[in-house]
């Protein structure tokens, strides 16, 4: 692999911003910091005025392969990810077929080895009856087990309490949950059907998938994890009320129960449904401005440990359906870092905190081997950003296969200029270098 020297960068890493160089050899960071002009390089990148961050590690994406590739696939979405500064992702099991066996899981890893421009891992999906598969998961090779508590995901809706308890008792890896109370949602939906018939407006979404539905399910799994000592990660917190369920005092290394916030819950509020409609329809729902602000405060004060995307593309035609038939989810990987940097420009979050929640903490939480930091001996997963190069999101520059974004029309002040994955320059100012693929994430775990 090429020896790469990045010069004159503002390096954002481990709570500090320092000016210096980074030298990359054989895909690894050989040395970081200071003046490294004496090192021989095959490629030199002048980062004057730019900021160098560890590549983002997105712990929740839906890349739709296999079986749903009319919406997205591993190649197109990993391409969008690296253009957005995401160098590693963890992908969800609600594909076709659903990834609920180790054989199907390994088939996904095989696909990614041929197609993905970013590093990758995949969750095994939990069901009411696949505990034997879960028990055989290798903690060194798989990011986690995904439990859907409240979503229409066919056989992956774990609604049997005994099955849920068994998963929490016996999973050898981290359990990641989608936490919504399905019964509360069904009752709310019937209420709004009586009011609106089949023509429910999109702004009812946060009332149907309500605060109560989210809090009840999150509290239930937190209580289970405490009972059994499980390692639990609650995904996409959508209410301020849920934030207090999580500990802000313990160091992350000591936490058994953690939480994630997603970019759309930090950006949008229920006021945006009038303009955006189904294009911001996610599960769990985007809720009030007070919820949005409470989630951000939870990120800043340590109740919420990581920031991710829940990137979940659907076609434009599907999202234009009436509310009841329009699927939930949307593309985010290309624009998540740009959106977070916009929050930085607005004085809502520091650069060091963005790096902490999108890179460092994800690596620590999942115990990923040698990634998530700019350190000697670590894989060179890096992103270079220009904080003052405005650009507008429009259909011509959207990379995700679905071709649309909830951020269309938004001008972002900051731009990703370079992305390196495992020491390979994969993206530079709109150009992709695809000859080297990403690597399977490995984990050093002490569960």
C-alpha positions in Angstrom: 0.0 0.0 0.0 1.1 3.6 -0.6 3.0 5.5 2.1 1.0 8.6 2.7 2.0 11.8 4.5 -0.7 14.2 5.6 0.9 17.6 6.3 -0.1 20.7 8.3 -3.4 19.3 9.6 -5.4 20.5 12.6 -5.7 17.1 14.3 -8.9 16.6 16.3 -8.2 13.6 18.6 -8.7 12.5 22.2 -10.2 15.8 23.4 -7.6 18.1 21.9 -6.9 19.9 18.6 -3.2 20.0 17.7 -1.4 21.1 14.5 0.8 18.5 12.9 1.4 15.7 10.4 0.4 12.1 10.1 2.5 9.4 8.4 0.8 6.2 7.1 2.6 3.1 6.2 1.1 -0.3 5.2 -2.3 0.9 6.0 -1.5 1.8 9.6 -0.7 5.1 11.3 3.0 4.9 11.8 3.4 8.2 13.7 1.1 11.2 14.3 1.9 14.7 15.4 4.8 17.2 14.9 6.7 17.9 11.7 7.2 14.7 9.8 8.7 16.2 6.6 11.6 13.8 6.7 9.5 10.7 6.0 9.4 9.3 2.5 5.9 9.2 1.0 4.3 8.0 -2.2 1.5 10.5 -1.7 1.6 13.7 0.2 -1.7 15.5 1.2 -1.5 19.2 2.1 -4.0 19.7 4.8 -3.3 23.4 5.5 -6.3 25.0 7.1 -8.2 21.7 7.2 -9.2 19.5 10.2 -8.2 15.8 10.4 -10.6 13.5 12.3 -10.7 9.8 12.9 -13.1 8.3 10.4 -16.7 8.0 11.8 -17.9 4.6 12.9 -21.6 4.3 12.2 -23.1 1.6 14.5 -26.5 1.6 12.8 -27.2 1.4 9.1 -29.5 -0.4 6.7 -27.8 -1.0 3.4 -30.7 -3.2 2.1 -28.6 -6.1 0.6 -29.6 -8.8 0.0 -33.1 -8.7 -1.2 -34.0 -5.0 -1.2 -31.4 -3.7 -3.7 -33.9 -1.6 -5.6 -33.6 0.8 -2.6 -29.8 0.5 -1.9 -26.9 -1.9 -1.8 -23.6 -2.3 0.0 -21.6 -0.7 -2.8 -23.7 2.4 -3.3 -24.3 3.1 0.4 -20.7 2.5 1.4 -19.7 4.9 -1.4 -22.1 7.5 0.1 -20.7 6.7 3.5 -17.0 7.4 2.7 -18.0 10.6 0.8 -19.5 11.6 4.1 -16.5 10.7 6.2 -17.8 7.4 7.6 -15.0 4.8 7.4 -16.7 1.9 9.2 -20.3 0.7 9.5 -22.4 -1.9 11.3 -25.4 -3.1 9.3 -28.8 -4.3 10.4 -30.4 -7.7 9.8 -33.8 -6.7 8.3 -32.9 -7.6 4.7 -34.4 -10.4 2.6 -33.8 -13.0 3.8 -33.5 -11.7 7.3 -30.1 -12.3 8.8 -31.2 -14.6 11.6 -28.7 -17.5 11.1 -24.9 -17.5 11.1 -24.9 -18.9 7.6 -26.8 -15.9 6.3 -24.6 -13.6 8.4 -21.5 -14.9 6.7 -23.0 -14.5 3.3 -23.3 -10.8 4.1 -19.7 -10.6 5.2 -18.8 -12.2 1.9 -20.8 -9.7 -0.1 -19.2 -6.8 1.8 -15.6 -8.1 1.2 -16.3 -7.8 -2.6 -18.3 -4.5 -2.6 -17.8 -2.3 0.4 -15.6 0.8 0.2 -15.8 1.1 4.0 -14.9 -1.3 6.8 -17.9 -3.3 7.9 -19.6 -5.6 10.4 -23.1 -7.0 10.6 -25.6 -7.7 13.4 -27.3 -11.1 13.8 -31.0 -10.6 14.1 -32.8 -12.0 17.1 -36.1 -13.8 16.9 -38.4 -15.5 19.4 -36.8 -18.9 18.5 -33.2 -18.5 17.4 -31.4 -18.5 20.7 -29.1 -21.4 19.7 -27.8 -19.3 16.8 -27.2 -16.4 19.1 -25.3 -18.5 21.5 -22.8 -19.5 18.7 -21.9 -15.9 17.7 -18.1 -15.3 17.9 -17.6 -12.1 19.9 -14.3 -11.4 18.1 -16.0 -11.3 14.6 -19.5 -10.0 15.0 -20.6 -6.5 16.3 -23.7 -7.6 18.1 -27.2 -9.1 18.2 -30.1 -6.8 17.1 -33.5 -7.1 18.9 -36.5 -5.4 17.5 -39.0 -4.7 20.2 -41.5 -2.6 18.3 -41.4 -2.5 14.6 -43.0 -4.5 11.8 -40.1 -6.7 11.0 -41.7 -10.0 10.5 -40.2 -12.8 12.4 -37.7 -10.4 14.0 -40.3 -8.8 16.2 -39.3 -10.3 19.6 -42.6 -10.1 21.5 -42.3 -13.1 23.7 -41.0 -12.2 27.2 -39.4 -15.5 27.9 -37.5 -15.3 24.6 -36.4 -11.8 25.4 -35.2 -12.9 28.9 -33.2 -15.8 27.4 -31.5 -13.5 24.9 -30.5 -11.1 27.7 -29.2 -14.0 29.8 -27.2 -15.9 27.1 -26.1 -13.5 24.3 -22.3 -13.7 24.1 -22.2 -10.2 22.4 -23.6 -6.8 22.9 -27.4 -6.6 22.4 -28.6 -3.6 20.4 -32.3 -2.8 20.7 -35.0 -0.9 18.7 -37.2 0.0 21.7 -40.8 0.8 21.1 -43.8 -0.8 22.7 -45.7 -2.3 19.8 -49.0 -2.6 21.7 -49.1 1.1 22.5 -48.3 1.9 18.9 -51.2 -0.3 17.7 -53.6 1.4 20.1 -52.5 4.8 19.0 -52.8 3.9 15.3 -56.4 2.8 15.8 -57.2 6.0 17.5 -55.9 8.1 14.5 -57.5 5.8 12.0 -60.8 6.6 13.6 -60.1 10.3 13.4 -58.6 10.5 9.9 -59.5 7.2 8.2 -56.9 6.0 5.7 -55.6 9.6 5.2 -53.6 10.1 8.4 -51.3 13.2 8.1 -47.5 12.6 8.6 -47.5 15.0 11.6 -49.4 12.3 13.5 -46.4 10.0 13.3 -44.8 11.1 16.7 -48.2 10.8 18.3 -48.7 7.2 17.0 -45.1 6.2 17.8 -45.4 8.1 21.0 -43.1 9.2 23.9 -44.9 6.6 26.0 -44.2 3.8 23.5 -40.5 4.6 23.5 -40.0 5.2 27.2 -41.9 2.1 28.2 -39.9 -0.2 25.9 -36.5 1.4 26.7 -37.2 1.1 30.5 -38.2 -2.5 30.0 -34.9 -3.5 28.3 -32.8 -1.4 30.7 -34.4 -3.2 33.6 -33.8 -6.6 31.9 -30.1 -5.8 31.3 -29.7 -4.8 34.9 -31.3 -8.0 36.1 -29.1 -10.2 34.0 -25.9 -8.1 33.7 -26.3 -8.0 29.9 -24.3 -5.6 27.7 -27.1 -3.5 26.3 -27.0 -0.7 23.7 -30.3 1.1 23.1 -30.5 2.6 19.7 -31.9 5.9 18.3 -33.2 7.6 21.5 -36.0 9.9 20.4 -37.3 11.4 23.6 -35.9 13.6 26.3 -37.6 11.4 28.9 -35.6 8.4 27.9 -32.3 10.1 28.5 -32.5 9.7 32.3 -32.6 5.9 32.0 -28.8 6.0 31.3 -25.9 6.6 33.6 -23.8 9.7 32.9 -21.3 9.2 35.8 -19.5 6.0 34.9 -16.6 5.9 32.4 -17.7 4.3 29.2 -15.4 1.4 29.7 -17.3 0.5 32.8 -20.9 0.9 31.4 -23.0 -2.2 30.7 -25.9 -0.2 29.5 -25.4 2.5 26.8 -27.4 4.6 24.4 -27.2 6.1 20.9 -28.6 9.3 19.4 -29.2 9.7 15.7 -28.5 12.7 13.5 -32.1 13.2 12.4 -33.3 13.3 16.1 -30.6 16.0 16.7 -31.6 18.1 13.7 -35.3 17.9 12.9 -38.4 18.3 15.1 -42.2 17.8 14.7 -42.4 21.3 13.2 -40.7 19.9 10.1 -43.4 17.4 9.2 -45.5 20.1 7.6 -42.8 20.7 5.0 -41.0 17.4 4.9 -43.9 14.9 5.5 -42.9 11.3 5.0 -39.4 12.3 4.1 -38.6 12.6 7.8 -40.8 9.6 8.8 -38.4 7.4 10.8 -39.1 4.8 13.5 -38.8 5.9 16.3 -40.4 9.1 15.2 -38.9 12.6 15.2 -40.6 14.3 18.1 -40.7 17.8 19.6 -38.1 20.5 19.7 -37.9 19.9 23.4 -37.1 16.3 22.8 -34.5 17.2 20.2 -32.8 19.6 22.6 -33.0 17.1 25.5 -31.3 14.4 23.3 -28.5 16.8 22.4 -28.0 17.7 26.1 -27.9 13.9 26.8 -25.1 13.6 24.2 -23.2 16.5 25.8 -23.5 15.4 29.4 -22.7 11.7 28.9 -26.1 10.1 29.3 -26.0 9.2 25.5 -22.7 7.7 24.4 -22.6 7.7 20.6 -24.1 9.4 17.6 -25.1 7.3 14.5 -27.4 7.7 11.5 -29.9 4.8 11.2 -29.4 5.3 7.5 -32.4 3.5 5.9 -33.1 4.4 2.3 -36.3 3.8 0.4 -37.1 4.9 -3.1 -38.6 8.3 -3.8 -41.8 6.6 -5.1 -42.1 4.6 -1.8 -41.7 7.7 0.3 -44.3 9.6 -1.8 -47.0 7.1 -0.8 -49.7 8.1 1.7 -48.6 8.0 5.3 -49.9 4.5 6.1 -48.1 2.9 3.2 -45.0 5.1 3.1 -42.1 3.2 4.7 -40.1 4.7 7.6 -36.4 5.6 7.1 -34.2 7.7 4.9 -30.6 8.2 3.7 -28.2 9.9 6.0 -24.6 8.6 5.8 -23.4 11.1 3.2 -24.7 14.1 5.2 -24.3 13.1 8.9 -20.9 14.6 9.5 -21.8 17.8 7.5 -24.9 18.2 9.7 -23.0 17.7 12.9 -20.4 20.2 11.8 -23.3 22.6 11.1 -24.3 22.2 14.7 -20.7 23.0 15.6 -20.9 26.2 13.7 -24.1 27.1 15.5 -22.2 26.7 18.9 -24.2 23.6 19.9 -21.4 21.0 20.1 -17.5 21.1 20.0 -15.4 19.4 17.3 -13.8 17.3 20.0 -17.3 16.2 21.2 -18.3 15.2 17.7 -15.2 13.0 17.4 -15.8 11.6 20.8 -19.3 10.5 20.0 -18.9 9.3 16.4 -15.4 7.6 16.6 -13.7 7.2 20.0 -16.8 6.1 21.9 -18.0 3.7 19.2 -14.7 2.0 19.2 -14.6 1.8 23.0 -18.2 0.6 23.3 -17.9 -2.2 20.7 -14.3 -2.9 21.7 -13.2 -2.6 18.1 -9.6 -3.5 17.5 -7.2 -0.6 16.6 -9.8 1.8 15.2 -11.5 5.0 16.2 -8.4 7.0 17.3 -5.5 8.8 15.6 -2.8 6.7 17.3 0.4 5.0 16.2 -0.2 1.4 15.5 -3.9 2.0 14.6 -5.6 1.5 11.2 -5.5 4.7 9.2 -9.2 5.5 9.1 -9.2 9.2 8.6 -11.3 12.0 7.3 -10.2 15.5 6.3 -12.7 18.3 6.4 -12.8 21.9 5.3 -14.8 23.8 7.8 -15.5 26.7 5.5 -16.4 25.5 2.0 -20.2 25.9 1.7 -22.2 23.6 -0.6 -25.9 22.8 -1.1 -27.4 19.3 -1.0 -29.2 18.6 -4.3 -30.2 15.6 -6.4 -27.1 16.0 -8.6 -24.6 15.4 -5.7 -26.6 12.8 -3.7 -24.7 9.4 -3.9 -27.1 7.1 -2.2 -28.9 4.9 -4.7 -32.4 6.2 -3.7 -31.3 9.7 -5.1 -33.0 11.9 -2.5 -32.2 13.3 1.0 -34.1 14.9 3.8 -31.4 17.6 3.7 -32.2 18.6 0.0 -31.9 22.4 -0.3 -29.8 22.6 2.9 -26.5 24.5 2.6 -23.8 23.0 4.7 -20.8 25.2 5.6 -18.3 22.3 5.9 -17.2 19.7 3.4 -15.4 16.4 3.5 -12.4 16.6 1.2 -10.5 13.3 1.8 -11.4 10.0 3.3 -8.9 7.2 4.0 -10.1 3.7 4.9 -7.5 1.3 6.4 -4.7 3.4 4.9 -6.2 3.7 1.4 -7.3 7.0 0.0 -10.8 6.1 -1.2 -12.2 9.6 -1.7 -10.8 13.0 -2.7 -12.8 16.0 -3.6 -15.6 14.1 -5.4 -13.4 11.4 -6.9 -13.4 7.8 -5.7 -10.5 5.3 -5.8 -12.3 1.9 -5.5 -9.5 -0.6 -6.2 -9.1 -1.4 -2.5 -12.1 -2.5 -0.4 -12.8 -2.0 3.3 -12.0 -4.6 5.9 -14.1 -6.7 8.3 -14.0 -5.1 11.8 -12.5 -7.2 14.5 -13.2 -7.0 18.2 -11.1 -7.4 21.4 -13.8 -8.2 23.9 -14.0 -9.0 27.6 -17.8 -9.5 27.9 
